[in-house]
Amino acid sequence: MPFWDLQRQLGIDVDRWLLRQSMPQPYRKAAACHAFEREWVECGHGLGQTRARRECQPEYEDFMECMHRTKLAARLKTILKQRDKMIKEGKYTPPEHHQGKEQPRP
């Protein structure tokens, strides 16, 4: 416990302000990545910065994946590349509604 509890005396909550998903959300529903952020914060609480970086790396990676979707984008890019390769080799023909042609209108 700090000697002066400055946050309480000033009536501000810096910890809540610093956390992205813990801010008040519209309609009072939890944000999409709130659970991942909460796990990461709880893991690192009281460990110190150096030890928390080492020990809480999986929680941090899960939180960042939820926020930025980098692994999902890389996976989608690989799938589309494989699809294009199969189309080029003639092994796959996409359905008509996926070929970008408009249906005739009545």
C-alpha positions in Angstrom: 0.0 0.0 0.0 1.4 3.4 -0.9 2.2 5.9 1.7 -0.2 8.5 0.1 -3.2 7.0 -1.7 -3.2 9.8 -4.3 -5.6 8.2 -6.7 -8.3 7.9 -4.0 -7.6 11.4 -2.7 -8.0 12.9 -6.1 -11.0 10.8 -7.0 -9.4 9.2 -10.1 -8.8 5.6 -11.1 -5.7 5.6 -13.3 -5.6 1.8 -13.4 -9.0 1.6 -14.9 -8.2 4.4 -17.3 -5.0 2.6 -18.5 -6.8 -0.7 -19.2 -8.5 -0.6 -22.6 -11.2 -3.2 -22.1 -12.1 -2.2 -18.5 -13.4 1.2 -19.5 -17.2 1.7 -19.2 -18.8 0.1 -22.3 -22.0 1.0 -24.1 -25.0 -0.8 -22.8 -22.9 -2.0 -19.9 -21.7 -5.1 -21.7 -18.1 -6.4 -21.4 -15.8 -5.7 -24.4 -14.8 -8.6 -26.7 -11.3 -9.0 -25.3 -12.1 -8.1 -21.7 -11.5 -11.6 -20.4 -8.1 -11.9 -22.0 -7.0 -8.5 -20.7 -8.3 -9.5 -17.2 -6.3 -12.8 -17.3 -3.1 -10.9 -18.3 -3.5 -8.2 -15.6 -4.2 -10.8 -12.9 -1.2 -12.9 -14.0 1.2 -9.9 -13.8 -0.3 -8.4 -10.6 2.4 -8.2 -7.9 5.2 -9.9 -9.9 7.2 -6.9 -11.1 7.7 -5.9 -14.7 10.6 -8.1 -15.6 9.2 -11.3 -14.1 5.7 -10.6 -15.4 7.0 -10.2 -19.0 8.6 -13.6 -18.8 5.9 -15.5 -16.9 2.8 -13.9 -18.4 3.8 -14.0 -22.1 1.1 -16.6 -23.1 -1.7 -14.4 -21.6 -0.3 -11.3 -23.3 -0.1 -13.0 -26.6 -3.7 -14.2 -26.3 -4.8 -10.6 -25.5 -2.9 -9.1 -28.4 -4.3 -11.8 -30.8 -7.8 -10.9 -29.6 -7.2 -7.2 -30.2 -5.4 -7.3 -33.5 -6.2 -10.7 -35.0 -2.8 -11.1 -36.6 -2.7 -15.0 -36.5 -6.2 -15.1 -37.9 -5.3 -12.8 -40.8 -2.1 -14.9 -41.6 -4.2 -18.1 -41.6 -6.8 -16.5 -43.9 -4.0 -15.3 -46.3 -2.6 -18.9 -46.4 -6.0 -20.3 -47.1 -6.7 -17.9 -50.0 -3.2 -18.5 -51.4 -3.9 -22.2 -51.4 -7.3 -21.7 -53.0 -5.8 -19.5 -55.8 -3.1 -22.2 -56.4 -5.7 -24.9 -56.7 -7.8 -22.8 -59.1 -4.7 -22.1 -61.2 -3.9 -25.9 -61.4 -7.6 -26.7 -62.3 -8.2 -28.8 -59.2 -10.9 -26.5 -57.7 -13.7 -24.6 -59.3 -15.4 -22.1 -57.0 -19.2 -22.1 -56.9 -21.0 -19.6 -59.2 -22.0 -17.3 -56.4 -18.3 -17.0 -55.4 -17.0 -16.1 -58.9 -18.1 -12.4 -58.6 -20.7 -12.6 -61.4 -24.0 -10.9 -60.7 -27.1 -12.9 -61.1 -29.5 -11.6 -63.8 -32.2 -9.4 -62.4 -35.8 -9.9 -63.3 
